[in-house]
Amino acid sequence: AWIKTDSAGRTSDAKILAVGDVERLLEAGLDINAPSATGATAMQQALAYAPLGVLAFMRQRGARLDGIEALAAARQRTEAQIWLLDQGLEPSAAEIADVLPPLIKQGDVALPVLQALLSAPALGFFESDNARRALAQAIQEFQVPVVHLLVDASVGLDASTVWGEGQPAMTALERAKALVEYDIWRPCTSA
């Protein structure tokens, strides 16, 4: 549990794993938005490990999302990233550019986060350079489900991209066609 450590309201760090932990701390007078000794709020830390029900309860009890980056705060937890996007946080283009490359490498794991980004029209993600780079990376790394999702969302295929040092610039569509020559996109059939 988070324990108040000084008169300024700073707290020491400990994990909140259940709604009961939050209730006990609030009953003890904890300010749910007070920073810990490291400067992080309970919400900022809980995003890394707490169940979504606990995060939702913390929000109901007044935990703010100020200063939290929707994608970077929960870098290893796609369900928390989606929850933050559902809470209305809008990631910056720089944050998306930082988080997407390692996420795309995980293939299917990236799909729900990309779907959440694509379903927030205010972000304009599907028209952005980040979306085109994500598509280029997905093609280059043979992440077929990610390619299908982005193409189906009309992510532009006409932006030229350099596909590695010494490689010519080509569009994502040209690259995809070049990869077809290696027949990697055809489903495997066993004899």
Solvent accessible surface area in square Angstrom, and as a share of the most:
residue,aa,sasa,rsa
1,A,53,0.41
2,W,2,0.01
3,I,110,0.56
4,K,110,0.47
5,T,79,0.46
6,D,54,0.28
7,S,127,0.82
8,A,70,0.55
9,G,17,0.16
10,R,120,0.44
11,T,0,0.00
12,S,41,0.26
13,D,63,0.33
14,A,40,0.31
15,K,118,0.50
16,I,3,0.02
17,L,103,0.51
18,A,49,0.38
19,V,53,0.30
20,G,22,0.22
21,D,23,0.12
22,V,3,0.02
23,E,69,0.31
24,R,141,0.51
25,L,16,0.08
26,L,33,0.16
27,E,147,0.66
28,A,88,0.68
29,G,47,0.46
30,L,19,0.10
31,D,82,0.43
32,I,12,0.06
33,N,24,0.12
34,A,11,0.08
35,P,62,0.39
36,S,2,0.01
37,A,81,0.63
38,T,100,0.58
39,G,50,0.49
40,A,22,0.17
41,T,27,0.15
42,A,2,0.01
43,M,1,0.00
44,Q,58,0.26
45,Q,40,0.18
46,A,0,0.00
47,L,0,0.00
48,A,64,0.50
49,Y,54,0.21
50,A,0,0.00
51,P,68,0.43
52,L,63,0.31
53,G,48,0.46
54,V,6,0.03
55,L,0,0.00
56,A,36,0.28
57,F,32,0.13
58,M,0,0.00
59,R,87,0.32
60,Q,142,0.63
61,R,118,0.43
62,G,38,0.37
63,A,1,0.00
64,R,130,0.47
65,L,15,0.08
66,D,98,0.51
67,G,77,0.74
68,I,16,0.08
69,E,90,0.40
70,A,2,0.01
71,L,0,0.00
72,A,24,0.18
73,A,36,0.28
74,A,3,0.02
75,R,90,0.33
76,Q,150,0.67
77,R,34,0.12
78,T,24,0.14
79,E,78,0.35
80,A,0,0.00
81,Q,0,0.00
82,I,41,0.21
83,W,26,0.09
84,L,0,0.00
85,L,20,0.10
86,D,107,0.55
87,Q,67,0.30
88,G,54,0.52
89,L,38,0.19
90,E,115,0.52
91,P,10,0.06
92,S,62,0.40
93,A,71,0.55
94,A,76,0.59
95,E,13,0.06
96,I,9,0.05
97,A,42,0.33
98,D,79,0.41
99,V,2,0.01
100,L,5,0.02
101,P,55,0.35
102,P,59,0.37
103,L,4,0.02
104,I,0,0.00
105,K,125,0.53
106,Q,87,0.39
107,G,4,0.04
108,D,89,0.46
109,V,67,0.38
110,A,0,0.00
111,L,37,0.19
112,P,53,0.33
113,V,0,0.00
114,L,0,0.00
115,Q,92,0.41
116,A,15,0.12
117,L,1,0.00
118,L,28,0.14
119,S,84,0.54
120,A,34,0.26
121,P,107,0.67
122,A,88,0.68
123,L,39,0.19
124,G,23,0.22
125,F,4,0.02
126,F,65,0.27
127,E,114,0.51
128,S,33,0.21
129,D,79,0.41
130,N,10,0.05
131,A,0,0.00
132,R,57,0.21
133,R,129,0.47
134,A,3,0.02
135,L,0,0.00
136,A,5,0.04
137,Q,30,0.13
138,A,0,0.00
139,I,1,0.01
140,Q,71,0.31
141,E,57,0.26
142,F,105,0.44
143,Q,37,0.16
144,V,46,0.26
145,P,57,0.36
146,V,0,0.00
147,V,18,0.10
148,H,105,0.47
149,L,33,0.16
150,L,0,0.00
151,V,61,0.35
152,D,115,0.60
153,A,30,0.24
154,S,85,0.55
155,V,5,0.03
156,G,24,0.23
157,L,45,0.23
158,D,112,0.58
159,A,36,0.28
160,S,80,0.52
161,T,36,0.21
162,V,96,0.55
163,W,7,0.02
164,G,33,0.32
165,E,178,0.80
166,G,81,0.78
167,Q,86,0.38
168,P,84,0.53
169,A,61,0.47
170,M,41,0.18
171,T,26,0.15
172,A,6,0.04
173,L,80,0.40
174,E,87,0.39
175,R,43,0.16
176,A,21,0.16
177,K,126,0.53
178,A,30,0.23
179,L,8,0.04
180,V,86,0.49
181,E,142,0.64
182,Y,160,0.61
183,D,68,0.35
184,I,70,0.35
185,W,58,0.20
186,R,158,0.58
187,P,107,0.67
188,C,133,0.79
189,T,124,0.72
190,S,114,0.74
191,A,155,1.20
